[in-house]
Amino acid sequence: MLRFEDKIEKYIERFSLMEKNALYLVALSGGADSVSLLLVLKKLGYRVEACHCNFHLRGEESIRDEKFCEQLCMSENIPFHHVHFDTKSYSELHHVSIEMAARNLRYSYFESLRKDLNADAICVAHHQEDSVETIIINLIRGTGIKGLRGILPKNGNIIRPLLGVNRSEIEEYLSTLNQEFVIDRTNLIDDVVRNKIRLNIIPLLEQINPRVKDNIFKTSTYLDDVYQIAEGFIEDYISHRDDIGLLRKGSQSYGSVGFKSILGFPKPQLLLYHILKEFGFNSIVSEEVLRNIQQNVIGRIWYSKTHEVLIDRDVLLIEPIEHTVLNPIKIPEGGTYVYNGHKFKFSVLNIESDFNLAKENDHITIDFSHLSWPLIIRPIKNSDRFVPFGMKGSKLVSDYLTDRKVSLFDKRRQLVLTDKEDQIIWLVGHRIADRYKVNKDTKSVLDVHLV
């Protein structure tokens, strides 16, 4: 049987977690897991520094743990960093549980310290039982293959070198070193979900099969392989479809997915979830979206914290949620004006013999004599009506755009050019109003170019 140090080294090498010449922070609580992690990494020759969080949740025990960690690092000649948090106040302010508050504070501090020290990664002491507990939690809450993989060896700047060993191996290792550690008594009370699973459910499962933890952990590694294969297959499918576009503009991400590609995939819901999860949507939303597509429901929208997804005519559209309210701008005279990222160039021209009438959607020529200044550029309103060029009766702008198969997202961005009486002159990028068209009596025109 491999020694504890050898087992950790092989696990690190298997997943390429660490390099000997790099610097790593070790999250040190004082418990058996983190103490063993700190000591074994040092013995294996890795450059480590310890970081400890005092959440002030357990009175004197919190102070005891901090002093223990500081003394341990001093005796091992390991640099020690520590921070204090008012966890309860954070929990109340952000309306999250104490457990979530501690987690947010802990990882935010770790990452900030990592950047300050230019460290390569943060090592945390999750082991096999932690992963098994996570799998059971996810299974209870409802999860797909991703959640059944448990805790991963690496997630961004977080690495977990102890996932290849279990709790008994950790305690045995510390015993051989005659190394003490502190005990968090809250872990012995079944007052939160993870503790209930650790103290009640797993022992019950072990009565059925003593190797249940090993078997669950091993199964999770198989499922991770399946997940990676499935992800690769989906990515390959997406890359070969012309009607799937997933792109990023600066810090914003957008997406469009044709129904043909969705329904043509062997497992449409799996494809949808793979795409939508990147925009903050869960599996429940992906199931609802697919059901509405199959039922030919058009126009429904779902929201995540950052994005909204719309079922359009034959495509699924995904865009960032816009919080900006656009105010109208006045155009008092000719010139160049910028509005919501669009540049408009206004020029007053006299009609000469060689005059050419602009006919493009983004370039119009209108009769100057019919204009009442100042002109105004603004977003459309629900009540907007106009008489499109070449027509007799008025039409709601929203109906006109619907007839032109403009998506709801694009409708909300649609701009109009009006006169001072709020009469629509131009549905920007589409059509002018009929009363402003150039005729044989026109002497001068306003040339408007959307650059």
N, C-alpha and C positions, 0 to 999 in steps of 0.2 A: 504493500500500500504506500502511496506517495506521502511524503511528509507534507505538513500544512503549507510551508513556504513554497515547496515545489508545485503543489496543487494550484496555489494562487498564481505563481509565475506562468504555469502552462495556460491557465485561463486568460491571463493578460495577453499572452502571445497569440492565443487562438483568435481573439477578437481585436488584436492590434490596439489595445487600450492605452498603453503608456510607452514612453521612451526614457531611457536612463539619463539623458542629458537635459530633460525638460523639468519644469517646476510644477508641483501639484499641491493644491490645497486639500487638506483632509478635514471633513466635517467631524468634529470631535465633541461628543456629548458627555463622555465619561462612562457610558455603558460598555458592556463586553464587546459588542460588535465594532463600535468605532475605535475602541482602544486596540483591539486586535488588528484592525485595518491600519492604523497609524504605525504600529510596531512592525508588522510584517512588511509593509512597504519600505520602511527604513532599513530593515534587515536585508531586503532584496536589492538595496542600493539605489532606490529612487530618492530624488530630492523632494522633500515634503515640508510643508508648514501647516500648522494646525489652526483651525478657526472654530470658536465656540460661541453659541448664542445663549444668553440668559433671558428667558421669556418671562421671568418673575411670576410664574404660575403655581409654584410649589413651596413658597415661603423659604424656610431655612435650607431645604433640600436643593433649591436652585443655586443658592450661594455655595453650598457644599460641593455641588457638581463643578461649578466654575473653578473653585480653589483646587479641586482634585486634578482637573485638566491642566491648570497652570503649573502645578507641582510636577505632574507627569512629564510635561514638555520640558520643564527646567532640568529634570533628572536625565532626560534623553537628549538634551541639547538641541531641541527642536523649536524654532520660532513659533510663538503663540500669539494669536489675535483673538480678541473677544469683543462682543457688543452686547448692550442691554436694550431690551424692548419692553414697551408698555403694551403688551399683547391684548389685554382686555379692552383698552381704549381703542386700539386699531380695529378690533372685532366689532365694537359698537359703531364706530364711525363708518366702516365699510359694509356693515350689515352682513357679515360672514361669521361662520362658526369659529370657535377658539382654535380648532385644529387647522382650519383653512387660513386663519390669520397668521398662526405660527409658521405654516408652510410658506405663505407669501413673503413674510418678513425674512425668513431664513434664506430662501433662494435668492431674493433680491440682494441681501447682504453678501452672500457668497459670490454672486456675479460681479457686484461692485468691487469687492476685494480682489477678485481674480484679475480684473482689469487694472486696478491700481498696482498690483504686484507683477503684472505681465505674466501671470501663471498660465499654463496651458489648459488646465482643466480642474474640476472640483471632484474629489473622490468622496463618495458617500457609502455607508456600510450596509446597504441592503444585502441580505443573503437569501438562500433558497426558500426558507419558510416565508419570508416577506413576499416573495414573488407568488408563492402558493396562496397566501392570504389575499393578495390582490386579484388573482384569478377568480377565487371564490366570490369576492366582493363584486367583481364585474359580472360574473355569472348570475348573481342574485339580482343585480340592477338591470340586467339585460345588455348583451354585448354581441358583437360579431367576432370574427376570427382575431381581429386586432386586439381586442380586450382579453382574449384567452391566451395571448402570448405572455401575459404577466409583465414583470419588470424587465426592461432590456438592459444589456451590458453598457450601452452608451446612448445618451439622449442629449444631443447638442454638446454643451460643455460639462455635462454631468456624466461621470463614469462610475461603474460599480464593480470593482475587482473581486468582491466577496460572493458574487452570485453563484460561483461554482462550489460553495461549501454550505453546510447547514449549521444551525445554532450549536449543536452538541460538539461539532468539530472546533468551533470557535472557542467554546468554554474549555475544551480539552487543551487547546493550544495555549491559552492563557494560564492554565494550570501548570503546564510544563515550564512556563516562564516564571512561575510564582508571582504572576502579575495580578494585582487587585483591580477591581472596577466598581463603579457605583451601580446601584439598582434603582430604577425609576418605579416607585410603588404604584403609580397610576397605571402601569402596564399590567398590573395584577388584578385590576378591577374591571369587570365586564360591563363598562358603562358606555362604550362606543362600539361601533360596528366591528372594527378590526379586532378589538379585544374580545368581543363575543365570539368571533370566528376562531381566534387563537386559543381561547380558554375553554370553549364549549363545543364548537362544531368539529374542529379538527380532532380532538381527543375521541369524539364519538365515531368519526370516520375511521380512526386508527383501530377501534375495536372490531371493525369489519375487515380492515386490511392494514396491518402495521406499517406497510410500505406506501401508504396512500400519498404521503407528501412527496416521496421520490417519484412515484408514478405520475402525479399531477405535474410536477416540474418537468419531467421527461416529455410528457405529452405536449407541454407548452413549447418546448424546443422544436418538436415536430410541426406544430401549428405555425410557428414562426417561419419555418422553411416553406410551408404551404402559402403563407401570407406573402412572402417575398416573390414566389413564383407567380401568384395571382396578380400582384401589383405590377410585375414586369410584363405579364400578358396584357393587362389593361393599358399600360403606358404604350406598348407597341401598337395596340389597336387604335388608340387615340392619335398616335403620330401618323397613321396611314389614312385618316379620315379628313376629307376636305371640309366637312361641315362642322367640325369641332375646332373652336378657337379659344385657347386659354392664354391670356397675355397679361403683362404687367406694364403700367405706365407710371414710372416713378415709384411712389409708395402705394399706388392704387392697383388693384388687380381686377380684371374683367373676364367674362366668359360667355361663350355662346355654344350651344350644343344642338345639332339638328335632330329632329325626332327620328329620322331615318337611321341615324347611327345608334340612338338609344334603343329603339325597338329591334334593331338588327343584331344587337349584342346578345350572346347566349344567356346572360343573366342581367337584364336591364337595370334592376335595382342596385346591383353591385357596382355597375358602371356609374350610375348616378351618385351613389354614396361616395365612391372614390373621387369624383369631381367636386361634389358639393361640400365635402368635409373641409377642403382647402379654403372655403369661403365662410366657414363657421357654422355650417348646417349639420344636423345630426341624422341618424338613420331613419328616424320617424318622418322627418321632412322629405327625405329622398323617396320613401315609400308613398307618401301623399302625392308628391309630384308625379311619380310614375302612374299612380292610379288616375289622376286627373288627365294626364296625357292620353292614356288608354281610353278614357271616357270622352275625349275630344272637348274638354273644358278649356276655354281660352280666356286669358286675361287675369287669372288668379296670381296673387303675389304672396311670397313667404319672406320673412325677415330673420336674419341672424343679427348679432350685435354690430356687424360691420357691413353686411351686404343684403341685397334683396334679389330674389330670383323670380322671374316672370315667365309664365307660359304664353308665348306669342303664337302666331298662326301655325308655323311648322318648325319653330325653334325655341329653345329654352335660353333666356337671356339672364345674365348675372352681372350686377353692377354694384359699386360701392353706394352706400346710403349717403345721399346728399343732404347736408344740413344748412347750406347757404341759401338765404332768401335774396333774390335779385331785385334791386330797386330800378325803376325806369331811369333812363338818361335822356336829357334833352339835346337835340341837334339844332342849334340856333342859326347855323350857316354852313356853307360848304367847308370841307376839310376832312381830316382823317380822325376817326374815333374808334376806341377799343372798348368792347363790352363783353364781359364774361369770356375772355380769351379770343373773341372774334374781332377782326379789324374791318371796319367799314370806311370806304372812301367815297365822299360825296363831292360831285362836281357839277356846276351849272354850265350848260353849253348852249350856244345858239345853233340852230339847224342850218347847215350849209349844204351845198349841192352834193358834196362827197360824204355826207353824214351817214354813218352806219348804225342801225338800230340794234342795241344789245338784246340778245334773245336767250342767253344762258340762265340757268336757275340761280346762279350766284352773281349775275350781272344784269341789272335792269335799266331801262330808260323810260321815264315817265314824264307826262306833260306838266311843265313847271307851273302853268297858269292855274291849275286846279289845287295847288298846295297852299295850306295855311300853316304858317310857321309859329313856334318851333315844332320841328318834327320830334318824334319820340320813339325810342327802341325799348321794348319791354317783353317779358314772357307773355304767352297767351293766357287768357282767362276763359273760364267755362262758358261764359255768355257771349264770347266773341263771335261776330258774324261778318261776312263780307260777300261781295259779288265777284267771284273769280273771273278773270279775263276770259271773254268770249261767251259768258253766260248772262242770262237775264235776271233770274231770281237770286236772292241771297241764300247763303248756306252757312250753317254753323262750322266754325273752323275745325272743331273736333271731328265732325262728320266728314269734312273734306279730307282730313288727314287719315281717318279710318279708311275711306275709299281708296286712298293712295297707299294703304297697307303700311302706315307708319306705326311703329311699336309704341306702347304706352310710355316706355322710358324716353323715347325720342319726342313724343308729344309733350312731355313735361319740360323738355329743354327747348321747345319750339319758340322762336322769337317772331315778333311782328314789328313792322315799321308803321307808325300811325301819324296823323296830323295832330294839331293842338286840340281838335275836337274829339280825339280818340277814334277817328275813322281809320280803318285799316287800309294802308296803301299797299303794303307788300307782306305776304306771308313768306318770311325770309327763307330763301333757298328753294321756294316752290313757285309761287305765282303772284302777280300783281292783281290789284282790284281793277275791275273793268273801267271804272270812271276815270282812272289815271292813265289810260293807254294813250299813246301818241296817235294823232290823226292828221289829216291834211291841213288843218288850221293851226297846228302846233308851231309856235315860233321859237320857243326855247324849252329845253328839257333839263331834268335832274338825272344825272348818271350816277347810279349807286353800284359800287363794286364790293362784294364780300371777298376780301383778299385771303 
